[in-house]
Each structure stands twice: as C-alpha cells, then as structure tokens.
Amino acid sequence: MNTASWDLLLTGATLATFDGGQPYGLIEDGALAMAGGRIAWIGPRAQLPADAQARAASVEHLDGALVTPGLVDCHTHLVFGGDRAHEFDLRLNGASYEEIARAGGGIASTVKATREADEDELFTQALPRARALLADGVTTLEIKSGYGLELESERRMLRVARRLGEALGIGVRTSFLGLHALPAEYREDRDGYVALVCDRILPALAAEGLVDAVDAFCEGIGFTREETRRVFERARSLGLPVKLHAEQLSNLEGAALVAEYDGLSADHLEYLSEDGVRAMAAKGTVAVLLPGAFYALRETKLPPIAALREHGVAMAVATDCNPGTSPLLSLRLAAGMACTLFRLTPEEALRGVTVHAARALGLDDRGTLAVGQRADLVVWQVQRPAELCYWIGGGLVRAVYCGGRRIETA
C-alpha cells in the first residue's frame, strides 16, 4: 500500500531560504519536501525524519545544487503590440526620452500598435517574453496594462495577462495602469481622461476581476500628484491596493503620496528625497529598483540606496520589461545590474527578486523557502547564491517548480 505523504523530496541541496537571520537563510546539505503544492518540510538533511524516504512518492538528490525560492518579477509591462527598437537608435543619436515622447514616440507609439492588435495577437507576441522570464527562474510575474488607454484595449491587455499565467502555469498579478500616458484623443482634455479612467474604465475592469492593483505614472511627462490622487481614491473605494511609478525623472513627491495610501510599492526612485524615504519607511512601502531602465536610458542619477538602507525600506528589484526603456528579459540579469550599477550586495539583490518582490505584490505565501509556503522554487546549476548575480547571461536554471509542479521552461 502506498503511504507516501510527500509528493517530492529533494536532498543534498544548498538551500537559500531567505528565511531567518542567517545570510541568505542558507542551509548547507539541506532537504526540502513538497506536498499539495506547499513546502511540507525543510531543514538540514541530517535532521530528516527516519521514515523520510518512505514518506516521499519521489526522491531526487541534487549533489549540492543551489535551490532558491522562485523568482518574482514585480514590475513588468510585458503585454504590448509592436516594438520600439528604432527609439534605441534615436537615443544613441542624442535624443532624450522626453524628446521622443513629446514628438509622439514613446508610450504613444506602443498605444497605437497595441490598440491595433487583437487579443490573440497580443498573446502570441507576449508569450515568448513570458517564457524567457520563466526560463530564467521567474515563477510569479506582475503585468501592467497601460498601452490601451481606453476600455476595450485595456481589457484585452489584462485578459492576455491572465491567459499567460494559465498557459505557463505560473503566478500572474495584474496592475491597471490607466494613468500611463495621455491618449491623443484627450490631448486637450486631461481632466476628461482622468475622469474616464476613474469613473468608467477602472470600475468596469475591477468588476470583471481583471485588476489586482492600481498603478500610475506620476511624472512631468505623465500625471500630476493631484491626478494620481484621484485614481488612488477610486482604487481605495473599490478595495484595490495601489503602487506608483515615482521619482524616475524628477521629484514630484510621488513616493510620499503612494505611502500615504499605504501603497504596496514606489518604483524607479532615482530622484527620491529623504522625506520620501521616510514616508515609505513609515508605511512599509517597498522600493522597487529598476536597473534595466537606468541602463537603457543611460541615466546617471542613482537611487538613494544608502538612505533606503538607513531607514529600513525593503528594496525589490524587477526587470521593468517594456518595449521602450527596458527591453529586459532576465530578472537574474536585473539582479546583477542592481549590484553593479546600484551597488546592492548580492544578498540584497536576491532578496529583492524573492521575498521583497513578493511583498511588493502584496503576497506573503511565496518569496521564501519555509514550511507552509507555496512550493515555488528553482534548482540552479550553481552552488552559491552570489553566482546568480555574478554570471552575466547564460542558462543557469536546472528545474523550476511552481505550486509543487515542475514547469517546462523550454
């Protein structure tokens, strides 16, 4: 009679749990058991129950391979039509991000391509991008709307985001980003567009279960604090958490604003002030660092890492995968960039793509390896955590599990 109570037992692993006080939460020569999509046992192999082998339906010895929580990419714009490779050329020939945007490029050009694509086309274009992130260890993915800027196109984007999660067997969280850019048809009626977002588009999409959080782009070329506040108030009335693109190109005190609304995260933050840091610390708002955009835009203004450390603000790291300013398809590379460009330590960067990234999405059931957590984990072809930031490129993934199920990454 089969008495197995564990679906899988992994032994001989180097476990970076990111749980507890040890660096990386490291357990040498560890073991981990999964059952019913959750972690059922974890600890040093020497402490396994005497009947561990009998409990497990399957046992795999990892020969010292590193195991981490599944990576969490907490800021992407993965679903969009077309691409903006030509803008890369323009920037290298001297045009600034703002100049391109004000000339009708930037977000506006992606809006046009996205509106012209049907749902299946958007899914077909987005699927390889999602697969690339999965192949590099991502088991939970945030996907924003914001390239439709009208109800039907925003709905298509969010429906595609949900489909991607179902097709790949990974976790997907959606963020409604209606205040991303001003659509051409509302160029002379900003107030009318903000009212449309707050009164019609957001409530309709929330009622359909397509929205997990609400985001906005609070910036000189985006939306003001007052306009952002209006959409945050609407989100609050609908019971939805908020997050914000803040302080990327200037300081409009967006971080303090999103913290005021108990926001999940403030993202980018190159121009974040000390007051903004304090506001985030007081409310537990996560700082999401986006080194891909910093790199692609050749920025020189660094986020205030020392101040974030000093005030105990959790720092997440994400790809910001998007067609214009961060065409980045590797969260592990983003973590390496955060070390090299922002001077995070490897442990800070890896906590930033696991436990802190999960927190930036309001998720407390993943991001660490601990009993009761979702069995989202990655087995790597390395033996030390810092190697995940050290190696630039290359395929380091050996196996990916999401909810206890091994996921095909090819």
Secondary structure, 3 states (H helix, E strand, C coil): CCCCCECEEEEEEEEECCCCCCHHHEEEEEEEEEECCEEEEEEEHHHCCCCHHHHECCEEECCCCEEEECEEECCCCCCCCCCCHHHHHHHHCCCCHHHHHHCCCCHHHHHHHHHHCCHHHHHHHHHHHHHHHHHCCEEEEEEECCCCCCHHHHHHHHHHHHHHHHHHCCEEEEEEEEECCCCHHHCCCHHHHHHHHHHHHHHHHHHCCCCCEEEEEECCCCECHHHHHHHHHHHHHCCCCEEEEECCCCCCCHHHHHHHCCCCEEEECCCCCHHHHHHHHHHCCEEEECHHHHHHCCCCCCCCHHHHHHCCCCEEECCCCECCCECCCCHHHHHHHHHHHHCCCHHHHHHHCCHHHHHHCCCCCCCCCCCCCECCEEEECCCCCCHHHHCCCCCCEEEEEECCEEECCC
